[in-house]
Amino acid sequence: MHHQSIPTPAAWWPVFRYVLLSLSLGPSLSLYAQSHGHPNILILLADDLGWNDVGYHGSQIKTPHIDRLADGGVVLDQHYVTPMCSTTRAALLSGRHPSRFGCLNATNSRVFQPGMNTLASALRDVGYKTYLTGKWHLGSLPKWGPLKFGFDRSYGALAGGVDQYLHLYKKGPFARTWHRNDKYLDEEGHATNLIADEAIRWIQEQRSDPFFIQVAFTAVHIPLQEPDQWLRQYEHIAEKSRRHYAACTSHMDAAIGRIIDALRETNKLENTLILFTSDNGGQEKWVPRGSFPGQYFDCPVLGDNQPLRGFKGQMYEGGIRVPALIHWPARLKPGLHKDPIHIVDWMPTLCHLVGCEQEEDLNWDGQDIWSTLSGESQEDFVRTFYWRMENYSALRHGDWKFIVSHQGQDNELYYLKSDPYETKDLASKEPDRVAELHEIFVAQRALDSADVLPFIPDVSPLDLPGTVESLDRKITEGTTIRIEGPPSKLRDTDKRENSAAAGERVLEPRRALPAGVYQEVRKNWLMTQHSDASRAGMVTAIRKRYGDLILPHVTRPNVTHIDVEHQTLIYPPMYYGNSDSVSVPAKRLTIHALDEQNRPRHLVAYYVNYDKTGPHKPDVVFQVNGHFGRNPSRLGLGIEAQGGYSGAALGKLAIAGIPLITYDDHDIGESSPAEGDENGLYRTLSNLAMMDDSLLVHFEHVDVLGLSGGTERLYHFSMFHRANIRSAYFAGYFTPLWIYLDNRDRTGGPFGYNSDTYNETFQSFFQWADLVLVAIDHIPHVAMANNTYEGGISKSGFVNEMLPALRKFTNRFQVRGDDSDCDGKSNTRKNLSHEYDLEDYLQFLYDLSEENTQ
């Protein structure tokens, strides 16, 4: 092996130059090209592979085929990439820092502008056949796929990491991602094998023209699903996730071995330049949150970047310095290359190598490093490397590394020549150095795109992939609605109507019934019958019970078309803390569908602040209300005459600029049931299904917000949704632990009795705590808001019954709101009632552990 420890960096680096490189071939390369032709180029890109996860770095993981490439090639001791997958792939194919395109993180949006020159298009211009097999993740729709950016053929995943057997990405608009030549494809097999098989076919087919193949493995990205063939090698590793990670790495190594064998058997190995690298450092851990379509296990231990500090997604060396090598028997002698190089260097270097003549200045950040790799030149220069993400940026200038926080934390400074593991922060001791590097950082930042790519696609729900794309639309322009306000005069009345005393008038008679509803439902699963069950066991049992009782009788309507009316909402000063009038853009969407009996349905939804997005704002909030009513104390959007907008507390989010989708469930009458024979629950679930399929499924993340009866609807929604729900915030309860699904006293409610044919089916008790447990298990971040003046029924049901029942099985949820400690006293002095605190909800969104689109 070449080395098992990390030499300290060299003192000087080659300088960045923001000019077009000279691409004339040197004499030795010219002679070589004349006699041997252009070399084939094979880039092997691992996904999330750690520094200490290859054999030639001393790892316990077996990688014999990668090790043999290292033995016969040049090991790149200081090979830098970016902290995330999309950003590294953009840098590799462009020779530029990804922030120049506004790409700061993993993204499903299109990164490159149409027609942009890439490494693939440059090589194709000089006669190469260009192929990509594996992960693309530079635009996760076929219309943004590899064929649009220089590749002749492509195969694999358009989006990020996938289920290894289902080949599906995370739930949402990009779930279906496996393709060949930018057309979706369904096939069987493990992704690692399929990706390698495609590369082998191309190698065997290619007879004369030189080829460029980028093999972008999805290994060792989560989710990990390895056959026993590979797991058996690591039975000695006790930790399950690390054992699977090791097996996944060896599986990938074997696939690389098969590709090398194909080169050897077709006599192409000698004249093939092979670059092996990881796209970023190893990932520290992963907890499945239900975003992927299958069932997976917790992964507390994944990649190993020792002795480097940090992991994937961080600016420390462990996140950006990765195992890498270059192997070309015909031109490169085996050895160890100690000088720092960057992933942006490969496009200039390879273009120089094959004589690409570019007619335009490509503004490369990288430079041609061939002379130092080949030993033809030993010149030393000072180089500057630059990284930028949403929360942090970093700069390496010579041996100094400067990490800049965008979250108000202290900046950091390290001298890598003597401290390669970043153990001594020198920022406070070197103020002049910090000032110098900050000036360089500002100059680099000025070269970045002003537009940052969002995590959501750069399309709106009126131009979306999937079912909506082909729908007929009727668009009406130009309605302006002025909101009356401020709507705050009835808050005290609302408090009185929802007081604990008022609630007791309802609860006490039920408690007095010896064999009545209240006593009977206290024998439910969560409270008594299954107190020793695991959370997973309980969730499975609840889902089965729910499915047997309700879902067989509910079908998803088939959405046919959407009508759109553009609106502008104008809020008066002081409507909700705003000193001036606020204009809010909105779209009134009338969604039309046919049910299972081919009967027409329609549902009116509203998409507010559709033009807003940003790094700390949710992709979209889906607000669901119960009985909308017209109580001004609930701070509705205030358009009672229009219907639908008068739901509780919508005006808060509208004024705050949060992208918001909401709909009127039934109280105002903007959803259409089939007359006379439809149970309220059936209607609710059908409406949610229409929202899910026509709008929500097209967003990267959905943050659901339930208020009053909307919490009940969202409990149900957690059972059957297709959208990628990232968080749930439940407020304004009025939800005791139990409810009778055929409560005839609530004829207008979601479970009202309407002399319908499904009535007998729904004559059953159901526990809200059951559904809440499922929601907690399936949604990554769940919060329940408890308010000081919440209704008595809600207080009794939530504080005294639901919380103790849930905590028998899980603590994976937050209690928030005006009375988060449930002592009956306001923690904020706001004394809230049947509403929610906007500041608390925005803080909840801000504090989310962002599950990255990897």
ABEGO torsion letter per residue (X at the ends): XABABBBBBBABBBBBBBBBBBABBBAAAAAAAAAAEBBBBBBBBBBGBBAAABAAAGBABBBAAAAAAAAABBBBABBBBBABAAAAAAAAAAGBBAAAAGBABBBABBABBBGBBBAAAAAAAAGBBBBBBEBAGAEABAAABAAAAGBABBBEBABBBBBAAAGBBBBEAAABABBBGGBBBBBBEBAAAAAAAAAAAAAAABAABBBBBBBBBAOABOBBBBBAAAAAAAAABABAAAAAAAAAAAAAAAAAAAAAAAAAAAGAAAABBBBBBBABBBBABBBBAGABABBBBBBABBBBAOABBEBBGBABAAAABBBBBBBBAAABBBEBBABBBBAAAAAAAAAAAAGBBBABBAGBABBBAAAAAAGABABBBBBBBBBBBAABBBBBBEABBBBBBAAGBBBBBBBAAABAAGABBAAAABAAAAAAAAAAAAAAAAABBABBBBABBBBBAABBBEAAAABBBBBBBGBBBBBBOBBAAAAAAAAAAABAAAAAAAAAAAAABAABAAAAAAABAAAAAAAABBAAAAAAAAAAAAAAAAAAABBBBBBABBBBBBBBBBBBBGABGBABBBBBBBBBBBBBBBBAAGBBBBBBBBBBGAABBEAABBABBBBBBBBAEABAAAGBAGBAAAEGAABBGAAAAAAAGBBBBBBBAAAAGABBBBBGABBAAAAAAAAAAAAAAAAAAABABBBBBBBEAAAAAAAAAAAABABBBABBBBBGAGBBABBBABBAABAABAABBAGBAAAAAABBBBBAAAAAAAAAAABABBBBBBBAABBAAAAAAAAAAAAAAAAAABABBBBBEABAAGAGBBAAGAGBBBBBBAAAAAAAAAABBBBBBX
